[in-house]
C-alpha cells in the first residue's frame, strides 16, 4: 500500500495544487471581466451614477473644448506634434488608428480615448504590453485631465484640452 505519511503528503500536495488552479481561474475571470469596481465607467457603458459627472464641475465636450494629445517622445514624430481627438480616437500601429504609434511595443489597436458624460476617458484595448497613465498601468478606463501623461512602449503623450 505505501507509507501513510507519503499518502498524506500526496493528498496535501494535490489539494494545494487544485486550490492554486482554482485561484488562477477565478483571478483570470475577474481580470477578463474588468474587475469588480462598478463605480467607474466601462467601455460601451455609462457611469453607474451619471449625476456624478455633472457634480464634478467639469467642462462639457459640446462647448467647444478641443481634446488632443501632444507628443512628448515618439518615433518619427517631433515633440509638440498634436493629434486631435475629436469625439473619440484609437491609438496603435494599425494604419486606421487615429493616433498612429510607430513603436514595436504598441499593438495594432492598443488604446482608445472616448467621451463619457462631460469627460474624456482612456482605456487599454487588451494590448500585450499595456498602456500607462501617469506612470501606472491602466487596469480600467480612467478619466483624462489636463496635463495627464499617456505612455505606450517608449512613446509618450500629454493630454490637453
N, C-alpha and C positions, 0 to 999 in steps of 0.2 A: 504494500500500500504506500508506504513512504513515511518519512519523518513528519510528525504532527506539526512541528514548528515550521517546516518548509511549506506545508499545505496552507497554514495560516498566513505566512508571508506571501504566498502566491495569491491568496484571496484578497489580502490587503492591497497588494500591487494592482490587481485587476480592478478593485473598487476605485482606487486613486486614478487609474487610467481612464475609466469610464466617467468619473467626475470631471476630470480635465477636459475630455472630449465634449461633455455636455456644456461646460463653461465656455469653450471655444465656440460652439454652435450658438449659444444664447448671445454671446458678445457680438458675433458676426451678424446675427439677425438684427440686433439693436442698432449696430452701425449702419447696416443697409437700410434700415427704416428711418434713419436720420436722427436717432436719439430720442429721448423721452421728453425733451423740452418743448411743450406745445404752446408756450407763450410767445415764441418767435415765429415770424412768417416763414413758410417753407415755399419752395419753388412751386409756382402754379396755384398757390393758395393765398388766402387773406390772413392777416394777423388774427390771433384768437380774439382780440378785442379791438376792433377798428377805431374806436374812440380814443385809444391811447395815442395813436399817431397825431391826431389833431391837438391833443393836450400838450404835446411836447413843444408846441410853438414853432415848428419848422417851416420851411418855405414850401410853396406849392409849385409843382412842376408846370402847371398851366400858366404861371405868372412870369414867363419869360426867362426862367433860370436855364442856363446853358451848361449842363454837366459835361465834363470832359476829363480825359486822362492826359497828363503831361509826362513825357518821357524823362526819367531821371538817368537811367542807364539801359540801353538796349542795343543789340546787334543791328547794324545797318540803319539806325535812326539816331539823329543828333539829339543830345539833351535839349529839352524845351519843345520838341516836336509835340503837337497836340492832336489828340484823337477825340472828335466829337462823339458823344454817346447817344444823343438824341433820346428817343423813347426807351431804347434798350440797346445792348451791344454784346456780341460774343467775342471772346478773346481766345486766340490759339494759332496753330500753324496752318490750319486749313485755308485755302485760297478764298473761301467765302467768309472768313472771320472779319468782323467789323474793326477789330483792333488786332492787326497781324503781329505775331510774335515769332521772330526768327531765332529761336533758342532750342537747342537739342533737348532740353528738359521739359519743353512745353508739349502738350498733347494737341491733337488737331482741334478739338473743341474742349478747351481747358477750363474756362470760367465764363460766367456771364454776369452782366450788370442789368438790373431790371428795376422798374418803379414798383413801389408798394405803398399805397396811400400817398402821403406827401413826400416820401423819401426814396432815395435810390439805395438798392441793396446789391451786394456782390455774393456770388456763391460759386464754389468749385463744382465742376460738372463731372465728377468721378475721375479726375485726372490721375495719372500714375504717380507723379512727383508732388502733387499738392499745390495749393495756392496759399500764399502767406499775406496776411492782413495786419499791418503794423507790427510785423515781426513774429506773429504767431500763426500757426496753420489754421486755415478755415475748416471748421467741422460742420457748420450750418450757415445759412445766409446771415450776413452781417450788414447793418446799416452803414452806408458811407457818409463821412463827414469831411468838410474842407480840410485838406492837408493830409488825409489818410494816405498811407503808402501801401501799394499792392505789389507783391513780388511773385514772379513766376520764373523759376530757374534763376538765371543771372539777370533777368530783365525786371526793372523797377519802374513804376508809375506813381505819380502823385495825383490824387483826386482833387479837382477844382470845380467850382460852380460858376 
